[in-house]
Amino acid sequence: MADQFNYGDLFSADSRDAGPGAVRHSKYDFAVAYPDPGTLPLEELIDAVRTGFEREGKDLAYYSSPSGDPELRKLVAEKLSRERNMTVTADDMVLTSGSGEAIGIVIQALTNPGDVVLVEEFVYLGTLNQLRRYGADCVAIKCDDDGLIPEDLDKVITEQKAAGKKVKYLYTIPAFQNPMGWTMSLERRKQVLEVTGKHGIPVFEDDCYADLRFEGEDVTSFHSLDETGRVIYVGSFSKIIAPGMRMGYLVASKDVIARAWSFKSGGAVSQFTALTIAEFMKGNINRHIEEQNQALIAKRDAMVAALGENFGSAVTWTVPQGGLYMWIKFPEGTDLAAVQEEVFEDGVSYYNGSQFSPTGEGSNYVRLCFGHPTIETIRDGVAEFAKILDQRKVFPA
Ligand SMILES: Cc1ncc(COP(=O)(O)O)c(C=O)c1O
């Protein structure tokens, strides 16, 4: 075989070895927040591709509008106006490759190395990784079951400013917070807007789980409570159709969109996917969401029951009213980070709290996702998890 070319010192100073990022699955896979595959609307999506292509397929010969398919933007804007009370049109939005891309370009547009970015005390690790990648100083705000604690928010901002730090924005996941599962109350949202407003700080709202409510009342979006353009909003089709679609969106004031857009590469999102989703939305996307939510509540209940049967009262959790995961607390000192790889090899995968923490604390927590596995797998997998932890003397079941 010929000698392989060595790129060695040709790599740019900013590049880093991120590996190919292979996805690994264990027998009982509770690690990633996937939606329910059983209710994935494959037939309707196939019909949507056919109808969309018969009508507009030839337009694929064009590069599409840089902000993404205008019809899909219009349909999303209508959905957000109707269901998240947002005053928004297609022109206030750009489509992105999942909301992950939207988050990345907003972070790049707003963050200089060393800037403080406020986050919940445990936060979606994809965002945490991107914030770290661009040098943000991620500072955690304390939370309770109603969401961010406004007094702590005020205190932290005041302290950071006094220390000469630039506090750039607050990133929050107010609906079915990932990983903690709570939904921020309306009262709290108003208080958070008030405190951040007082300090002149924008709120970056990540609302990708808002549709997955299977109990209780919806709480209106942060975006709907602000009239000044201070809230930046991202959403996604990953959890309501599938992550494989890679379709998300960013809603923000025109200047923020213009700056964020300067970091987007590869042109507009796939018109193939946009056409499919637009056609699917013209059918009954809400019926599909409803079906998925019915499947999810049964899975959540199965996980709650299995936890109750297999773990004693020293392990605690709150039951989320929606979303795709449960957040489980083990007694202080239990180290679920140290054994994560071994437990994976034994057949159960999860993420532990320290992976979601800006400070790396919280290895006595785990997030267990219930969206993808079947009810039977949830029952067997939680029992297996308890057995493995017991055998490995991590925690007595
Ligand atoms: C809170 C949150 N935001 C954003 C994303 C990114 O999703 P996607 O890029 O697939 O839209 C996820 C995925 O798990 C998430 O949990």
The ligand as a Tripos MOL2 file, in Angstrom:
@<TRIPOS>MOLECULE
LIG
   16    16     1     0     0
SMALL
NO_CHARGES

@<TRIPOS>ATOM
      1 C1        -32.0220   21.1820   24.0690 C.3       1 LIG1
      2 C2        -31.5690   20.7550   22.7190 C.ar      1 LIG1
      3 N1        -31.3100   21.6870   21.7970 N.ar      1 LIG1
      4 C3        -30.8950   21.3750   20.5710 C.ar      1 LIG1
      5 C4        -30.7190   20.0590   20.2010 C.ar      1 LIG1
      6 C5        -30.1900   19.7790   18.8270 C.3       1 LIG1
      7 O1        -31.0910   19.1350   18.0420 O.3       1 LIG1
      8 P1        -31.0610   19.1860   16.4470 P.3       1 LIG1
      9 O2        -29.7690   19.7810   15.9920 O.co2     1 LIG1
     10 O3        -31.1930   17.7620   16.0430 O.co2     1 LIG1
     11 O4        -32.2200   20.0240   16.0690 O.co2     1 LIG1
     12 C6        -30.9860   19.0340   21.1200 C.ar      1 LIG1
     13 C7        -30.7810   17.6200   20.7700 C.2       1 LIG1
     14 O5        -30.8350   16.7240   21.5690 O.2       1 LIG1
     15 C8        -31.4230   19.4000   22.4100 C.ar      1 LIG1
     16 O6        -31.6940   18.4950   23.3470 O.3       1 LIG1
@<TRIPOS>BOND
     1     1     2 1
     2     2     3 ar
     3     2    15 ar
     4     3     4 ar
     5     4     5 ar
     6     5     6 1
     7     5    12 ar
     8     6     7 1
     9     7     8 1
    10     8     9 2
    11     8    10 1
    12     8    11 1
    13    12    13 1
    14    12    15 ar
    15    13    14 2
    16    15    16 1
@<TRIPOS>SUBSTRUCTURE
     1 LIG1         1 GROUP 0 **** ****
